[in-house]
């Protein structure tokens, strides 16, 4: 999630499959995004000045990759978000 921490929405989207292959994303805390474009719009809003990602560092832990088919996997992980601007505080989601 270095791209999120660096406010690089385009770089973030380069980590995903192409828009034609995108099958949706369930973020848990932020809901479900059905299309690649919907995820891209969310990320741009999330990292823009004043967005929720500003001043935060994101760390994925407990990454689990499960094969679904010959060319598809399901990935789950826990996300640790650390506030690096204000008081040190950690918010963990799963």
Secondary structure, 3 states (H helix, E strand, C coil): CHHHHCCCHHHHHCCCCCCCCCCCEECCCCCEECCHHHHHHHHHHHHCCCCCCCCEEEEEEEEEEEEEECCEEEEEEEEEEEECCCCCCEEEEC
